Amino acid sequence: MGELKTAHTADLDAATLAAARALMDAAFAGRFDDDDWEHALGGLHALVWEVGELVAHGAVVQRRLLHGGRALRTGYVEAVAVAPDRRGRGHAGAVMAALERVIRGAYELGALSASELGAPLYERRGWLLWAGPLSVLAPDGAVRTPEDEGSVYVLPVTAEPDRSGPLACDWRAGDVW
């Protein structure tokens, strides 16, 4: 296993940010755009290095999710990726352990949107699939996002959400979940 480091976006130099962005491009085979990258900035990054090469990354950023009449302070996981030639070595688990420590120490709830490939990792780590309807607080008001249902997972910390109820996220460019 490589060396795991955590740092806020503000503490990462341009070369590290460029390496992380390049890792996203390689790991997601062109399905990771500039909006996706923007979503990963402004929070805490977990980075795994092997012999000076960045081989895994994930970030947790603060978002507000609305549920049960409350705006929950949520640690939202973004940009979890492992270099294609380094998969299966525990790097994703190490990244998630670091991010989950932050979530448990600073947020009411953890949340993320999982790909089909990534979902088993989160399920094994105790993340729970959201079963209720999803929406986004868009500039023109609340808009249902049924295309995202079945991919949003939560990690309750101090909040005890009813996972069969509605959940809404704050607006952002690109994929809202």
Buried (B, 14 or more C-beta within 10 A) or exposed (E): EBEBBBEEBEEBEEEBBEBBBEBBBBBBEEEBBEEBBEBBBEBBBBBBBBEEEBBBBBBBBBBBBBBEEEBBBBBBBBBBBBBEEBBEBBBBBBBBEBBBBBBEEEBBBBBBBBEEEBBEBBEEBEBBBBEBBBBBBEEEEEEEBEEBBEBBBBBBBEBEBEBEEBBBBBEEEEBBB
